[in-house]
């Protein structure tokens, strides 16, 4: 199944008494980030942005801070980098 993260993206209560899990693979296009191109977010009540979670697959470089800042709307929590989130060094 493919869909925009701006649609069909909501959490529903787990009322069945069984463990539920899902796995997803997400990508972003840096040009789309810079131009704020994307589907309107019409059915999600999420706050802040997850753009700091994305890294380039070839060298694990995070998105530029200037690109992430375009999506700040006052709902994001203060960002504190995790020591374990540092890019891996090539050896």
N, C-alpha and C positions, 0 to 999 in steps of 0.2 A: 504494500500500500504506500502510495506517495501522497503527501499533502503538504500544504504550506504550514509552517509553524504558527501562522496567524489564524488558522481555522482548525476546527476539530481538536482543539488543544485545551483540555480541561481535566481536572481531577474529579472523579466521582467517588463517593464513599464506598468502601469495600464492606458489604453487608453479608457476604456469603460465609464468613468464618474460615476461609481458606487463604493461604498466602497467594498474593498476586504479584507478578513482576512483569516487566517489559524491558526490552532492549531496543534502543534506537541508535541510529547513526545520523548525525547532523552535519551539514556543511553550510558555509556561507561564502558568498562571492564578495571579495573586498571592494570591487567596483560598485556593487550594489550597496554596500555599507556606506561608502563615501557619498553616494548620490541619494541615500535613503529611499532606494527603490525596493518595493516589496508590497505584498498584499496588506490591506488594512487589517488591524487587529480588532476583530468585531466580537469575539466570544471568549476572551480570556481576561481574567481579573488579575493576572500576574503583575508584579511591580518590579521596577528596576530593569536591568538588562543582564543577559547571560553572555554578552559578547566577550567578556574577559575569559570565558571558558575555552574559546576557540584558539587553536594554534595551527601554524602551517605544518603540513604533514612532512615536508622534506627536512625541516630543521627545528621544529617545535617553537618557532618564533611566535609570540602572541600578537594579536592585532594591535596596531598602533594606538596609543592612548588617545591621540587626537580623533581617531575614528570612533572609538568607544564613547568619547565625550559627547559626540553628536546625539547620542541616545539618552543622555541624562535628562530626567524629567522631574527630579526632586523626590522620587520614590525609592531610589536605590540606597542600599546600606553602604556604610563606609567600607571600602575595599582594603583588605589586609592580605598581601600575598603570603601564601604558605611556603615555607622553606622547601617543601617537597615538590613545589610546582616550578622550581627553577629548571630552565632548559637543560637537557642532557648535553654533556660535552662530548665532542667527537674524539674517540681514542683509537 
